[in-house]
Amino acid sequence: MSSRSSRRMRSAAPVNSALARARKPMAEKAPSPARQRTLRTVDDAGVRRIVTAFAYILAVSPARAALR
């Protein structure tokens, strides 16, 4: 990334825009309420695996991961 590009990304508008673009596909891929209820019944180890995988995906690339 060039220093000019880096400076541009520090202002609020581009950052907010990037976050909005990243959130949209994530919201579209969110589990339905019924699926969320099912996930709540998963045991602690299962929940830990799901949360760990989700956290890893977010750390690697939020927008790209959400599109998979």
TORKOL-398211 format. One record per residue (C-alpha): residue number from 1; z, x, y. Coordinates in Angstrom, 2 decimals, decimal comma. Each point is the difference from the previous one (the first is absolute). Layout:
% TORKOL-398211
+-----+---------+---------+---------+
: pos :      up :    east :   north :
+-----+---------+---------+---------+
: NUM :       Z :       X :       Y :
...
+-----+---------+---------+---------+
This chain:
% TORKOL-398211
+-----+---------+---------+---------+
: pos :      up :    east :   north :
+-----+---------+---------+---------+
:   1 :    0,00 :    0,00 :    0,00 :
:   2 :   -0,88 :    1,38 :    3,40 :
:   3 :    2,68 :    0,38 :    2,64 :
:   4 :   -1,80 :   -2,61 :    2,12 :
:   5 :    0,01 :   -2,45 :   -2,89 :
:   6 :    3,64 :    0,80 :   -0,64 :
:   7 :    0,88 :   -0,74 :    3,65 :
:   8 :   -1,81 :   -3,33 :   -0,16 :
:   9 :    1,96 :   -1,07 :   -3,08 :
:  10 :    3,29 :    0,57 :    1,82 :
:  11 :   -0,52 :   -2,85 :    2,45 :
:  12 :    1,28 :   -3,43 :   -0,97 :
:  13 :   -3,28 :   -1,95 :   -0,12 :
:  14 :   -1,79 :    2,09 :   -2,66 :
:  15 :    3,16 :    0,25 :   -2,09 :
:  16 :    0,59 :   -3,75 :    0,15 :
:  17 :   -3,65 :   -0,63 :   -0,86 :
:  18 :    0,19 :    2,34 :   -3,00 :
:  19 :    3,19 :   -1,70 :   -1,19 :
:  20 :   -1,61 :   -3,43 :    0,35 :
:  21 :   -3,03 :    1,15 :   -2,01 :
:  22 :    2,32 :    1,37 :   -2,70 :
:  23 :    2,17 :   -3,13 :   -0,13 :
:  24 :   -2,84 :   -2,50 :   -0,34 :
:  25 :   -1,18 :    1,02 :   -3,49 :
:  26 :    3,61 :    0,43 :   -1,10 :
:  27 :    0,80 :   -3,56 :    1,08 :
:  28 :   -3,09 :   -1,28 :   -1,81 :
:  29 :    1,12 :    1,77 :   -3,19 :
:  30 :    3,63 :   -1,14 :    0,21 :
:  31 :    1,18 :   -1,88 :   -3,07 :
:  32 :    0,21 :   -3,77 :    0,13 :
:  33 :    3,44 :   -1,59 :    0,31 :
:  34 :   -0,08 :   -0,81 :   -3,73 :
:  35 :   -0,78 :    3,63 :   -0,81 :
:  36 :    2,79 :    1,13 :    2,31 :
:  37 :    2,45 :   -2,23 :   -1,91 :
:  38 :   -1,21 :    1,55 :   -3,26 :
:  39 :    0,48 :    3,50 :    1,38 :
:  40 :    3,56 :   -0,89 :    0,96 :
:  41 :    0,78 :   -0,66 :   -3,66 :
:  42 :   -1,11 :    3,48 :   -1,05 :
:  43 :    2,91 :    2,22 :   -1,01 :
:  44 :    1,28 :    2,81 :    2,26 :
:  45 :   -2,04 :    2,70 :   -1,75 :
:  46 :   -3,15 :   -2,07 :    0,44 :
:  47 :    0,74 :   -0,61 :    3,66 :
:  48 :    0,70 :    3,70 :    0,50 :
:  49 :   -3,39 :    0,89 :   -1,57 :
:  50 :   -1,81 :   -2,52 :    2,20 :
:  51 :    1,73 :    1,14 :    3,18 :
:  52 :   -0,56 :    3,67 :   -0,82 :
:  53 :   -3,71 :   -0,58 :   -0,63 :
:  54 :   -0,34 :   -2,07 :    3,18 :
:  55 :    1,80 :    2,63 :    2,09 :
:  56 :   -2,21 :    2,72 :   -1,43 :
:  57 :   -3,15 :   -1,97 :    0,80 :
:  58 :    1,18 :   -0,59 :    3,57 :
:  59 :    0,83 :    3,68 :    0,42 :
:  60 :   -3,41 :    1,10 :   -1,27 :
:  61 :   -2,28 :   -2,33 :    1,95 :
:  62 :    1,04 :   -3,49 :    1,08 :
:  63 :   -3,42 :   -1,39 :    0,84 :
:  64 :   -1,88 :    1,56 :   -2,91 :
:  65 :    2,67 :   -0,95 :   -2,52 :
:  66 :    0,11 :   -3,60 :    1,18 :
:  67 :   -3,72 :   -0,34 :   -0,59 :
:  68 :    0,22 :    0,93 :   -3,68 :
+-----+---------+---------+---------+
